[in-house]
Amino acid sequence: MKNLRFETSKNIAEKNNFLEKNNLIITENIEKSEKLIMNTEIQTQAINDLIQAIKKIGTFKNNIITLSNFYEKDKEDSYEFLKQFNQIGKINRWSDKRKLEIVANLLKE
């Protein structure tokens, strides 16, 4: 014979108590998940800020190596000047924009 279970007030109370505990656990887990998501967003922002700071540090404003002015005299070789300029630009980590600013100041009449 099958074991029949009848809904009694005791069974209903136990079921309701179980559901309430289950709902509390679910609510706590949701709150913990939300905190983890917020922490992840904060960490992601901190990482992005750090990357930007590293990029700024990587662009030297003070040059490690400098280059003399180019006056376009007969004894000056424009190819050699540009070759040295590009090598120094790599060492100093100049951006293309920075290179344009610098070369404009190095070219003299």
C-alpha positions in Angstrom: 0.0 0.0 0.0 1.3 3.5 -0.8 2.4 5.8 1.9 -0.2 8.6 1.7 0.6 12.0 3.1 -2.2 14.2 4.2 -1.9 17.9 4.4 -2.4 18.7 8.1 -1.9 22.0 9.8 1.4 20.7 11.2 2.6 19.7 7.7 1.5 23.1 6.3 3.3 24.9 9.1 6.5 22.9 8.5 6.2 23.6 4.7 5.7 27.3 5.3 8.7 27.4 7.7 10.9 25.6 5.2 9.8 28.1 2.5 10.5 31.1 4.7 14.0 29.7 5.5 14.6 29.0 1.9 13.5 32.5 0.9 15.9 34.0 3.5 18.8 32.0 2.1 17.9 33.1 -1.4 17.7 36.7 -0.3 21.1 36.5 1.5 22.6 34.9 -1.6 21.2 37.7 -3.8 22.6 40.3 -1.5 26.0 38.6 -1.5 26.0 38.4 -5.3 25.1 42.0 -5.6 28.1 42.9 -3.3 30.4 40.7 -5.3 29.2 42.4 -8.5 29.8 45.8 -7.0 33.3 44.8 -5.8 34.1 43.5 -9.3 33.0 46.8 -10.8 35.1 48.7 -8.4 38.1 46.4 -9.0 37.6 46.8 -12.8 37.6 50.5 -12.5 40.7 50.4 -10.3 42.5 48.2 -12.9 41.4 50.6 -15.7 42.7 53.6 -13.7 46.0 51.8 -13.1 46.4 51.0 -16.8 45.8 54.7 -17.6 48.4 55.7 -15.0 50.9 53.2 -16.4 50.3 54.6 -19.9 51.0 58.1 -18.7 54.2 57.0 -16.9 55.3 55.2 -20.1 55.2 58.5 -22.0 58.3 60.4 -20.8 58.1 64.2 -20.8 61.7 64.4 -19.9 63.9 62.9 -22.6 66.5 60.3 -21.8 68.4 61.2 -25.0 68.3 64.4 -26.9 69.1 65.3 -30.5 70.8 68.4 -31.9 69.0 70.8 -34.2 69.0 70.2 -38.0 70.0 73.3 -40.0 70.0 71.7 -43.5 73.6 72.6 -44.1 75.6 70.8 -46.8 77.5 68.7 -44.2 74.3 67.5 -42.4 72.7 64.4 -43.7 68.9 64.5 -43.5 68.6 60.7 -43.8 71.0 60.3 -40.8 69.1 63.0 -38.9 65.8 61.2 -39.4 67.3 57.8 -38.5 68.7 59.1 -35.3 65.5 61.0 -34.6 63.4 57.8 -34.9 65.8 55.8 -32.7 65.8 58.5 -30.0 62.0 58.6 -30.3 61.8 54.9 -29.5 64.1 55.2 -26.6 62.2 58.2 -25.2 58.8 56.6 -26.0 57.5 59.5 -28.0 54.1 59.3 -29.5 53.6 60.3 -33.1 52.1 63.6 -31.9 55.1 64.2 -29.6 57.4 63.5 -32.5 55.8 66.1 -34.6 56.1 68.7 -31.8 59.8 67.9 -31.3 60.8 67.7 -34.9 59.1 71.1 -35.6 61.4 72.6 -33.0 64.6 70.8 -34.2 64.3 71.9 -37.8 66.0 75.3 -38.3 66.7 77.5 -41.3 
